[in-house]
Amino acid sequence: MQLQLDAINLLLRDLGVADHALLHRAAFRGCSRELDDLRAELIAYLRERREQLRSGRER
């Protein structure tokens, strides 16, 4: 369980850091809004999963 929490925390940290190359590619392809929406969904899911693991409510 601790390894999963560590992985989730790493992903959350990574998602919070701007990846300028990725942002540039998204802007070039015209999908910046979709990228932002997906990032927000992933963050919400990871936070929910982290809380499930912390409270012992694994699926």
CHARMM internal coordinates of N, CA and C (Angstrom, degrees):
IC EDIT
DIST 1 N 1 CA 1.4466
DIST 1 CA 1 C 1.5301
ANGL 1 N 1 CA 1 C 110.40
DIST 1 C 2 N 1.2990
ANGL 1 CA 1 C 2 N 118.54
DIHE 1 N 1 CA 1 C 2 N -40.79
DIST 2 N 2 CA 1.4678
ANGL 1 C 2 N 2 CA 120.89
DIHE 1 CA 1 C 2 N 2 CA -178.86
DIST 2 CA 2 C 1.5293
ANGL 2 N 2 CA 2 C 111.32
DIHE 1 C 2 N 2 CA 2 C -62.92
DIST 2 C 3 N 1.3338
ANGL 2 CA 2 C 3 N 116.46
DIHE 2 N 2 CA 2 C 3 N -36.52
DIST 3 N 3 CA 1.4610
ANGL 2 C 3 N 3 CA 119.57
DIHE 2 CA 2 C 3 N 3 CA 178.17
DIST 3 CA 3 C 1.5224
ANGL 3 N 3 CA 3 C 111.06
DIHE 2 C 3 N 3 CA 3 C -65.08
DIST 3 C 4 N 1.3240
ANGL 3 CA 3 C 4 N 117.05
DIHE 3 N 3 CA 3 C 4 N -38.23
DIST 4 N 4 CA 1.4684
ANGL 3 C 4 N 4 CA 120.36
DIHE 3 CA 3 C 4 N 4 CA 176.69
DIST 4 CA 4 C 1.5230
ANGL 4 N 4 CA 4 C 110.71
DIHE 3 C 4 N 4 CA 4 C -65.17
DIST 4 C 5 N 1.3262
ANGL 4 CA 4 C 5 N 116.59
DIHE 4 N 4 CA 4 C 5 N -41.81
DIST 5 N 5 CA 1.4669
ANGL 4 C 5 N 5 CA 120.01
DIHE 4 CA 4 C 5 N 5 CA 177.86
DIST 5 CA 5 C 1.5293
ANGL 5 N 5 CA 5 C 110.76
DIHE 4 C 5 N 5 CA 5 C -63.36
DIST 5 C 6 N 1.3126
ANGL 5 CA 5 C 6 N 116.82
DIHE 5 N 5 CA 5 C 6 N -41.34
DIST 6 N 6 CA 1.4646
ANGL 5 C 6 N 6 CA 120.06
DIHE 5 CA 5 C 6 N 6 CA 177.62
DIST 6 CA 6 C 1.5241
ANGL 6 N 6 CA 6 C 110.74
DIHE 5 C 6 N 6 CA 6 C -61.29
DIST 6 C 7 N 1.3362
ANGL 6 CA 6 C 7 N 116.90
DIHE 6 N 6 CA 6 C 7 N -44.31
DIST 7 N 7 CA 1.4641
ANGL 6 C 7 N 7 CA 121.12
DIHE 6 CA 6 C 7 N 7 CA -179.98
DIST 7 CA 7 C 1.5270
ANGL 7 N 7 CA 7 C 110.85
DIHE 6 C 7 N 7 CA 7 C -63.33
DIST 7 C 8 N 1.3165
ANGL 7 CA 7 C 8 N 116.65
DIHE 7 N 7 CA 7 C 8 N -42.55
DIST 8 N 8 CA 1.4672
ANGL 7 C 8 N 8 CA 120.75
DIHE 7 CA 7 C 8 N 8 CA 178.56
DIST 8 CA 8 C 1.5216
ANGL 8 N 8 CA 8 C 110.32
DIHE 7 C 8 N 8 CA 8 C -62.47
DIST 8 C 9 N 1.3129
ANGL 8 CA 8 C 9 N 116.57
DIHE 8 N 8 CA 8 C 9 N -44.79
DIST 9 N 9 CA 1.4683
ANGL 8 C 9 N 9 CA 119.56
DIHE 8 CA 8 C 9 N 9 CA 179.81
DIST 9 CA 9 C 1.5226
ANGL 9 N 9 CA 9 C 111.64
DIHE 8 C 9 N 9 CA 9 C -63.10
DIST 9 C 10 N 1.3165
ANGL 9 CA 9 C 10 N 117.28
DIHE 9 N 9 CA 9 C 10 N -38.08
DIST 10 N 10 CA 1.4619
ANGL 9 C 10 N 10 CA 120.36
DIHE 9 CA 9 C 10 N 10 CA 176.90
DIST 10 CA 10 C 1.5308
ANGL 10 N 10 CA 10 C 111.14
DIHE 9 C 10 N 10 CA 10 C -64.38
DIST 10 C 11 N 1.3240
ANGL 10 CA 10 C 11 N 115.87
DIHE 10 N 10 CA 10 C 11 N -43.87
DIST 11 N 11 CA 1.4632
ANGL 10 C 11 N 11 CA 119.47
DIHE 10 CA 10 C 11 N 11 CA 178.54
DIST 11 CA 11 C 1.5224
ANGL 11 N 11 CA 11 C 111.77
DIHE 10 C 11 N 11 CA 11 C -63.53
DIST 11 C 12 N 1.3238
ANGL 11 CA 11 C 12 N 116.26
DIHE 11 N 11 CA 11 C 12 N -42.31
DIST 12 N 12 CA 1.4640
ANGL 11 C 12 N 12 CA 119.23
DIHE 11 CA 11 C 12 N 12 CA 179.07
DIST 12 CA 12 C 1.5218
ANGL 12 N 12 CA 12 C 110.86
DIHE 11 C 12 N 12 CA 12 C -62.78
DIST 12 C 13 N 1.3136
ANGL 12 CA 12 C 13 N 116.48
DIHE 12 N 12 CA 12 C 13 N -40.51
DIST 13 N 13 CA 1.4600
ANGL 12 C 13 N 13 CA 119.65
DIHE 12 CA 12 C 13 N 13 CA 177.93
DIST 13 CA 13 C 1.5257
ANGL 13 N 13 CA 13 C 110.63
DIHE 12 C 13 N 13 CA 13 C -64.17
DIST 13 C 14 N 1.3256
ANGL 13 CA 13 C 14 N 116.00
DIHE 13 N 13 CA 13 C 14 N -43.24
DIST 14 N 14 CA 1.4568
ANGL 13 C 14 N 14 CA 120.63
DIHE 13 CA 13 C 14 N 14 CA -179.40
DIST 14 CA 14 C 1.5312
ANGL 14 N 14 CA 14 C 111.48
DIHE 13 C 14 N 14 CA 14 C -65.06
DIST 14 C 15 N 1.3133
ANGL 14 CA 14 C 15 N 116.96
DIHE 14 N 14 CA 14 C 15 N -40.01
DIST 15 N 15 CA 1.4634
ANGL 14 C 15 N 15 CA 120.40
DIHE 14 CA 14 C 15 N 15 CA 179.05
DIST 15 CA 15 C 1.5269
ANGL 15 N 15 CA 15 C 112.03
DIHE 14 C 15 N 15 CA 15 C -67.71
DIST 15 C 16 N 1.3116
ANGL 15 CA 15 C 16 N 116.68
DIHE 15 N 15 CA 15 C 16 N -22.60
DIST 16 N 16 CA 1.4538
ANGL 15 C 16 N 16 CA 120.85
DIHE 15 CA 15 C 16 N 16 CA 179.50
DIST 16 CA 16 C 1.5191
ANGL 16 N 16 CA 16 C 114.09
DIHE 15 C 16 N 16 CA 16 C -83.54
DIST 16 C 17 N 1.3227
ANGL 16 CA 16 C 17 N 116.59
DIHE 16 N 16 CA 16 C 17 N -10.15
DIST 17 N 17 CA 1.4634
ANGL 16 C 17 N 17 CA 121.47
DIHE 16 CA 16 C 17 N 17 CA -178.79
DIST 17 CA 17 C 1.5252
ANGL 17 N 17 CA 17 C 108.45
DIHE 16 C 17 N 17 CA 17 C -99.36
DIST 17 C 18 N 1.3134
ANGL 17 CA 17 C 18 N 116.40
DIHE 17 N 17 CA 17 C 18 N 131.07
DIST 18 N 18 CA 1.4645
ANGL 17 C 18 N 18 CA 120.39
DIHE 17 CA 17 C 18 N 18 CA -179.44
DIST 18 CA 18 C 1.5254
ANGL 18 N 18 CA 18 C 110.39
DIHE 17 C 18 N 18 CA 18 C -68.27
DIST 18 C 19 N 1.3059
ANGL 18 CA 18 C 19 N 116.08
DIHE 18 N 18 CA 18 C 19 N 125.57
DIST 19 N 19 CA 1.4631
ANGL 18 C 19 N 19 CA 122.40
DIHE 18 CA 18 C 19 N 19 CA 174.69
DIST 19 CA 19 C 1.5286
ANGL 19 N 19 CA 19 C 105.70
DIHE 18 C 19 N 19 CA 19 C -100.62
DIST 19 C 20 N 1.3238
ANGL 19 CA 19 C 20 N 115.99
DIHE 19 N 19 CA 19 C 20 N 97.39
DIST 20 N 20 CA 1.4573
ANGL 19 C 20 N 20 CA 120.61
DIHE 19 CA 19 C 20 N 20 CA -171.79
DIST 20 CA 20 C 1.5272
ANGL 20 N 20 CA 20 C 112.78
DIHE 19 C 20 N 20 CA 20 C -62.49
DIST 20 C 21 N 1.3137
ANGL 20 CA 20 C 21 N 117.32
DIHE 20 N 20 CA 20 C 21 N -34.74
DIST 21 N 21 CA 1.4665
ANGL 20 C 21 N 21 CA 119.49
DIHE 20 CA 20 C 21 N 21 CA 178.04
DIST 21 CA 21 C 1.5244
ANGL 21 N 21 CA 21 C 110.29
DIHE 20 C 21 N 21 CA 21 C -65.27
DIST 21 C 22 N 1.3179
ANGL 21 CA 21 C 22 N 116.43
DIHE 21 N 21 CA 21 C 22 N -42.98
DIST 22 N 22 CA 1.4637
ANGL 21 C 22 N 22 CA 120.68
DIHE 21 CA 21 C 22 N 22 CA 178.78
DIST 22 CA 22 C 1.5239
ANGL 22 N 22 CA 22 C 110.69
DIHE 21 C 22 N 22 CA 22 C -65.82
DIST 22 C 23 N 1.3201
ANGL 22 CA 22 C 23 N 117.03
DIHE 22 N 22 CA 22 C 23 N -43.67
DIST 23 N 23 CA 1.4691
ANGL 22 C 23 N 23 CA 120.47
DIHE 22 CA 22 C 23 N 23 CA 178.51
DIST 23 CA 23 C 1.5265
ANGL 23 N 23 CA 23 C 110.81
DIHE 22 C 23 N 23 CA 23 C -61.45
DIST 23 C 24 N 1.3122
ANGL 23 CA 23 C 24 N 116.85
DIHE 23 N 23 CA 23 C 24 N -39.13
DIST 24 N 24 CA 1.4583
ANGL 23 C 24 N 24 CA 120.82
DIHE 23 CA 23 C 24 N 24 CA 178.83
DIST 24 CA 24 C 1.5274
ANGL 24 N 24 CA 24 C 110.87
DIHE 23 C 24 N 24 CA 24 C -64.91
DIST 24 C 25 N 1.3423
ANGL 24 CA 24 C 25 N 116.35
DIHE 24 N 24 CA 24 C 25 N -44.94
DIST 25 N 25 CA 1.4745
ANGL 24 C 25 N 25 CA 119.58
DIHE 24 CA 24 C 25 N 25 CA 178.99
DIST 25 CA 25 C 1.5221
ANGL 25 N 25 CA 25 C 111.09
DIHE 24 C 25 N 25 CA 25 C -63.46
DIST 25 C 26 N 1.3428
ANGL 25 CA 25 C 26 N 117.18
DIHE 25 N 25 CA 25 C 26 N -39.56
DIST 26 N 26 CA 1.4648
ANGL 25 C 26 N 26 CA 120.36
DIHE 25 CA 25 C 26 N 26 CA 178.95
DIST 26 CA 26 C 1.5269
ANGL 26 N 26 CA 26 C 110.40
DIHE 25 C 26 N 26 CA 26 C -64.34
DIST 26 C 27 N 1.3184
ANGL 26 CA 26 C 27 N 117.18
DIHE 26 N 26 CA 26 C 27 N -41.91
DIST 27 N 27 CA 1.4627
ANGL 26 C 27 N 27 CA 120.51
DIHE 26 CA 26 C 27 N 27 CA 178.86
DIST 27 CA 27 C 1.5250
ANGL 27 N 27 CA 27 C 110.15
DIHE 26 C 27 N 27 CA 27 C -64.29
DIST 27 C 28 N 1.3209
ANGL 27 CA 27 C 28 N 117.43
DIHE 27 N 27 CA 27 C 28 N -41.27
DIST 28 N 28 CA 1.4604
ANGL 27 C 28 N 28 CA 121.78
DIHE 27 CA 27 C 28 N 28 CA 179.92
DIST 28 CA 28 C 1.5280
ANGL 28 N 28 CA 28 C 110.71
DIHE 27 C 28 N 28 CA 28 C -62.61
DIST 28 C 29 N 1.3223
ANGL 28 CA 28 C 29 N 116.34
DIHE 28 N 28 CA 28 C 29 N -37.81
DIST 29 N 29 CA 1.4707
ANGL 28 C 29 N 29 CA 120.60
DIHE 28 CA 28 C 29 N 29 CA -179.35
DIST 29 CA 29 C 1.5281
ANGL 29 N 29 CA 29 C 112.59
DIHE 28 C 29 N 29 CA 29 C -86.97
DIST 29 C 30 N 1.3229
ANGL 29 CA 29 C 30 N 117.02
DIHE 29 N 29 CA 29 C 30 N -6.89
DIST 30 N 30 CA 1.4605
ANGL 29 C 30 N 30 CA 120.60
DIHE 29 CA 29 C 30 N 30 CA 178.08
DIST 30 CA 30 C 1.5205
ANGL 30 N 30 CA 30 C 114.54
DIHE 29 C 30 N 30 CA 30 C 78.19
DIST 30 C 31 N 1.3281
ANGL 30 CA 30 C 31 N 116.82
DIHE 30 N 30 CA 30 C 31 N 25.87
DIST 31 N 31 CA 1.4662
ANGL 30 C 31 N 31 CA 119.09
DIHE 30 CA 30 C 31 N 31 CA -177.14
DIST 31 CA 31 C 1.5304
ANGL 31 N 31 CA 31 C 111.93
DIHE 30 C 31 N 31 CA 31 C -121.65
DIST 31 C 32 N 1.3166
ANGL 31 CA 31 C 32 N 117.39
DIHE 31 N 31 CA 31 C 32 N 30.94
DIST 32 N 32 CA 1.4707
ANGL 31 C 32 N 32 CA 120.73
DIHE 31 CA 31 C 32 N 32 CA -179.40
DIST 32 CA 32 C 1.5213
ANGL 32 N 32 CA 32 C 112.21
DIHE 31 C 32 N 32 CA 32 C -60.95
DIST 32 C 33 N 1.3248
ANGL 32 CA 32 C 33 N 116.93
DIHE 32 N 32 CA 32 C 33 N -43.79
DIST 33 N 33 CA 1.4772
ANGL 32 C 33 N 33 CA 120.27
DIHE 32 CA 32 C 33 N 33 CA 179.96
DIST 33 CA 33 C 1.5208
ANGL 33 N 33 CA 33 C 110.77
DIHE 32 C 33 N 33 CA 33 C -62.90
DIST 33 C 34 N 1.3258
ANGL 33 CA 33 C 34 N 116.58
DIHE 33 N 33 CA 33 C 34 N -43.26
DIST 34 N 34 CA 1.4627
ANGL 33 C 34 N 34 CA 120.17
DIHE 33 CA 33 C 34 N 34 CA 179.71
DIST 34 CA 34 C 1.5278
ANGL 34 N 34 CA 34 C 110.88
DIHE 33 C 34 N 34 CA 34 C -64.13
DIST 34 C 35 N 1.3173
ANGL 34 CA 34 C 35 N 116.39
DIHE 34 N 34 CA 34 C 35 N -38.50
DIST 35 N 35 CA 1.4598
ANGL 34 C 35 N 35 CA 120.23
DIHE 34 CA 34 C 35 N 35 CA 177.22
DIST 35 CA 35 C 1.5283
ANGL 35 N 35 CA 35 C 110.66
DIHE 34 C 35 N 35 CA 35 C -63.29
DIST 35 C 36 N 1.3187
ANGL 35 CA 35 C 36 N 116.79
DIHE 35 N 35 CA 35 C 36 N -44.48
DIST 36 N 36 CA 1.4674
ANGL 35 C 36 N 36 CA 120.56
DIHE 35 CA 35 C 36 N 36 CA 178.29
DIST 36 CA 36 C 1.5252
ANGL 36 N 36 CA 36 C 111.38
DIHE 35 C 36 N 36 CA 36 C -62.94
DIST 36 C 37 N 1.3395
ANGL 36 CA 36 C 37 N 116.70
DIHE 36 N 36 CA 36 C 37 N -41.68
DIST 37 N 37 CA 1.4632
ANGL 36 C 37 N 37 CA 120.48
DIHE 36 CA 36 C 37 N 37 CA 178.85
DIST 37 CA 37 C 1.5262
ANGL 37 N 37 CA 37 C 111.33
DIHE 36 C 37 N 37 CA 37 C -63.35
DIST 37 C 38 N 1.3167
ANGL 37 CA 37 C 38 N 116.26
DIHE 37 N 37 CA 37 C 38 N -44.33
DIST 38 N 38 CA 1.4562
ANGL 37 C 38 N 38 CA 120.51
DIHE 37 CA 37 C 38 N 38 CA -179.92
DIST 38 CA 38 C 1.5178
ANGL 38 N 38 CA 38 C 111.33
DIHE 37 C 38 N 38 CA 38 C -65.69
DIST 38 C 39 N 1.3174
ANGL 38 CA 38 C 39 N 116.74
DIHE 38 N 38 CA 38 C 39 N -40.81
DIST 39 N 39 CA 1.4687
ANGL 38 C 39 N 39 CA 120.82
DIHE 38 CA 38 C 39 N 39 CA 177.10
DIST 39 CA 39 C 1.5335
ANGL 39 N 39 CA 39 C 110.17
DIHE 38 C 39 N 39 CA 39 C -59.76
DIST 39 C 40 N 1.3260
ANGL 39 CA 39 C 40 N 116.89
DIHE 39 N 39 CA 39 C 40 N -43.72
DIST 40 N 40 CA 1.4686
ANGL 39 C 40 N 40 CA 121.02
DIHE 39 CA 39 C 40 N 40 CA 179.12
DIST 40 CA 40 C 1.5319
ANGL 40 N 40 CA 40 C 110.77
DIHE 39 C 40 N 40 CA 40 C -63.39
DIST 40 C 41 N 1.3342
ANGL 40 CA 40 C 41 N 117.51
DIHE 40 N 40 CA 40 C 41 N -40.99
DIST 41 N 41 CA 1.4662
ANGL 40 C 41 N 41 CA 121.07
DIHE 40 CA 40 C 41 N 41 CA 177.49
DIST 41 CA 41 C 1.5236
ANGL 41 N 41 CA 41 C 111.00
DIHE 40 C 41 N 41 CA 41 C -62.55
DIST 41 C 42 N 1.3090
ANGL 41 CA 41 C 42 N 116.39
DIHE 41 N 41 CA 41 C 42 N -44.88
DIST 42 N 42 CA 1.4643
ANGL 41 C 42 N 42 CA 120.68
DIHE 41 CA 41 C 42 N 42 CA 179.84
DIST 42 CA 42 C 1.5263
ANGL 42 N 42 CA 42 C 111.57
DIHE 41 C 42 N 42 CA 42 C -62.29
DIST 42 C 43 N 1.3114
ANGL 42 CA 42 C 43 N 116.32
DIHE 42 N 42 CA 42 C 43 N -43.20
DIST 43 N 43 CA 1.4588
ANGL 42 C 43 N 43 CA 120.42
DIHE 42 CA 42 C 43 N 43 CA 179.00
DIST 43 CA 43 C 1.5227
ANGL 43 N 43 CA 43 C 110.66
DIHE 42 C 43 N 43 CA 43 C -62.26
DIST 43 C 44 N 1.3269
ANGL 43 CA 43 C 44 N 117.23
DIHE 43 N 43 CA 43 C 44 N -44.72
DIST 44 N 44 CA 1.4678
ANGL 43 C 44 N 44 CA 120.98
DIHE 43 CA 43 C 44 N 44 CA 179.10
DIST 44 CA 44 C 1.5276
ANGL 44 N 44 CA 44 C 110.81
DIHE 43 C 44 N 44 CA 44 C -61.95
DIST 44 C 45 N 1.3407
ANGL 44 CA 44 C 45 N 116.48
DIHE 44 N 44 CA 44 C 45 N -44.11
DIST 45 N 45 CA 1.4609
ANGL 44 C 45 N 45 CA 120.05
DIHE 44 CA 44 C 45 N 45 CA 179.05
DIST 45 CA 45 C 1.5235
ANGL 45 N 45 CA 45 C 110.89
DIHE 44 C 45 N 45 CA 45 C -62.40
DIST 45 C 46 N 1.3236
ANGL 45 CA 45 C 46 N 117.16
DIHE 45 N 45 CA 45 C 46 N -47.06
DIST 46 N 46 CA 1.4640
ANGL 45 C 46 N 46 CA 120.68
DIHE 45 CA 45 C 46 N 46 CA -177.97
DIST 46 CA 46 C 1.5224
ANGL 46 N 46 CA 46 C 112.00
DIHE 45 C 46 N 46 CA 46 C -63.78
DIST 46 C 47 N 1.3160
ANGL 46 CA 46 C 47 N 116.87
DIHE 46 N 46 CA 46 C 47 N -38.71
DIST 47 N 47 CA 1.4720
ANGL 46 C 47 N 47 CA 119.61
DIHE 46 CA 46 C 47 N 47 CA 177.03
DIST 47 CA 47 C 1.5192
ANGL 47 N 47 CA 47 C 111.07
DIHE 46 C 47 N 47 CA 47 C -64.77
DIST 47 C 48 N 1.3353
ANGL 47 CA 47 C 48 N 116.13
DIHE 47 N 47 CA 47 C 48 N -41.71
DIST 48 N 48 CA 1.4704
ANGL 47 C 48 N 48 CA 120.11
DIHE 47 CA 47 C 48 N 48 CA 178.46
DIST 48 CA 48 C 1.5224
ANGL 48 N 48 CA 48 C 110.28
DIHE 47 C 48 N 48 CA 48 C -63.79
DIST 48 C 49 N 1.3165
ANGL 48 CA 48 C 49 N 116.69
DIHE 48 N 48 CA 48 C 49 N -44.61
DIST 49 N 49 CA 1.4637
ANGL 48 C 49 N 49 CA 121.09
DIHE 48 CA 48 C 49 N 49 CA 179.68
DIST 49 CA 49 C 1.5251
ANGL 49 N 49 CA 49 C 111.16
DIHE 48 C 49 N 49 CA 49 C -63.09
DIST 49 C 50 N 1.3155
ANGL 49 CA 49 C 50 N 116.32
DIHE 49 N 49 CA 49 C 50 N -40.19
DIST 50 N 50 CA 1.4685
ANGL 49 C 50 N 50 CA 120.72
DIHE 49 CA 49 C 50 N 50 CA 178.04
DIST 50 CA 50 C 1.5231
ANGL 50 N 50 CA 50 C 110.46
DIHE 49 C 50 N 50 CA 50 C -61.00
DIST 50 C 51 N 1.3101
ANGL 50 CA 50 C 51 N 117.06
DIHE 50 N 50 CA 50 C 51 N -43.75
DIST 51 N 51 CA 1.4646
ANGL 50 C 51 N 51 CA 120.19
DIHE 50 CA 50 C 51 N 51 CA 179.14
DIST 51 CA 51 C 1.5256
ANGL 51 N 51 CA 51 C 111.65
DIHE 50 C 51 N 51 CA 51 C -65.55
DIST 51 C 52 N 1.3414
ANGL 51 CA 51 C 52 N 116.79
DIHE 51 N 51 CA 51 C 52 N -37.38
DIST 52 N 52 CA 1.4643
ANGL 51 C 52 N 52 CA 120.16
DIHE 51 CA 51 C 52 N 52 CA 176.23
DIST 52 CA 52 C 1.5285
ANGL 52 N 52 CA 52 C 110.48
DIHE 51 C 52 N 52 CA 52 C -61.27
DIST 52 C 53 N 1.3035
ANGL 52 CA 52 C 53 N 115.99
DIHE 52 N 52 CA 52 C 53 N -44.61
DIST 53 N 53 CA 1.4670
ANGL 52 C 53 N 53 CA 119.95
DIHE 52 CA 52 C 53 N 53 CA -179.68
DIST 53 CA 53 C 1.5218
ANGL 53 N 53 CA 53 C 111.15
DIHE 52 C 53 N 53 CA 53 C -65.67
DIST 53 C 54 N 1.3130
ANGL 53 CA 53 C 54 N 116.27
DIHE 53 N 53 CA 53 C 54 N -42.62
DIST 54 N 54 CA 1.4743
ANGL 53 C 54 N 54 CA 120.37
DIHE 53 CA 53 C 54 N 54 CA -178.90
DIST 54 CA 54 C 1.5184
ANGL 54 N 54 CA 54 C 111.40
DIHE 53 C 54 N 54 CA 54 C -63.90
DIST 54 C 55 N 1.3215
ANGL 54 CA 54 C 55 N 116.96
DIHE 54 N 54 CA 54 C 55 N -35.69
DIST 55 N 55 CA 1.4618
ANGL 54 C 55 N 55 CA 119.39
DIHE 54 CA 54 C 55 N 55 CA -176.35
DIST 55 CA 55 C 1.5355
ANGL 55 N 55 CA 55 C 112.15
DIHE 54 C 55 N 55 CA 55 C -92.00
DIST 55 C 56 N 1.3449
ANGL 55 CA 55 C 56 N 116.00
DIHE 55 N 55 CA 55 C 56 N -0.56
DIST 56 N 56 CA 1.4625
ANGL 55 C 56 N 56 CA 118.84
DIHE 55 CA 55 C 56 N 56 CA 177.51
DIST 56 CA 56 C 1.5029
ANGL 56 N 56 CA 56 C 113.91
DIHE 55 C 56 N 56 CA 56 C 82.34
DIST 56 C 57 N 1.3210
ANGL 56 CA 56 C 57 N 118.35
DIHE 56 N 56 CA 56 C 57 N 14.14
DIST 57 N 57 CA 1.4562
ANGL 56 C 57 N 57 CA 122.13
DIHE 56 CA 56 C 57 N 57 CA -179.69
DIST 57 CA 57 C 1.5268
ANGL 57 N 57 CA 57 C 110.82
DIHE 56 C 57 N 57 CA 57 C -99.52
DIST 57 C 58 N 1.3126
ANGL 57 CA 57 C 58 N 116.13
DIHE 57 N 57 CA 57 C 58 N 57.55
DIST 58 N 58 CA 1.4658
ANGL 57 C 58 N 58 CA 120.06
DIHE 57 CA 57 C 58 N 58 CA 179.58
DIST 58 CA 58 C 1.5154
ANGL 58 N 58 CA 58 C 108.82
DIHE 57 C 58 N 58 CA 58 C -69.35
DIST 58 C 59 N 1.3334
ANGL 58 CA 58 C 59 N 114.30
DIHE 58 N 58 CA 58 C 59 N 153.79
DIST 59 N 59 CA 1.4654
ANGL 58 C 59 N 59 CA 119.71
DIHE 58 CA 58 C 59 N 59 CA 179.49
DIST 59 CA 59 C 1.4975
ANGL 59 N 59 CA 59 C 111.01
DIHE 58 C 59 N 59 CA 59 C -74.08
END
COOR INIT
IC SEED 1 N 1 CA 1 C
IC BUILD
